[in-house]
Amino acid sequence: MLPHTQSAGGLAKACIGIAALLAVAAIAPAAHGEQPTVKIDNFTFSPPTLKVSAGTTVTWKNEDDIPHTVTSTAKVFKSQALDTDDNFSFTFTTPGVYEYFCSLHPHMTGTIVVEAKTGSN
């Protein structure tokens, strides 16, 4: 059995490792070959930040019990109120950072990071 101080040190290292993994997961890249989806549930957008390539269509799906919207802070896109199981999609053609929120619940925010396509001929 390890002395208490070594166990605490090991626990601290494990917590730091978990925090680092969570920080990396906070910016979720879209899976290759799949249409990226942002889930709306429990008054949150998940993932809160999504990284995609230019030309990608992102879909938001409301899995919450109440309506929400997806509204660009720069007025680039805006959904109608989405009831439970409703979707909204938008195709991002220009690289940049797109911040958005729910106009019904402005504390709900998210970000789409659009990168230039690579490997194009």
Beta strands, then each sheet from edge to edge (+ up, - down):
strand 1: 27-29
strand 2: 37-41
strand 3: 44-46
strand 4: 49-53
strand 5: 56-62
strand 6: 71-72
strand 7: 87-92
strand 8: 96-101
strand 9: 109-115
sheet 1: 1+ 4+ 9+ 8- 6+
sheet 2: 3+ 2- 5- 7+
end
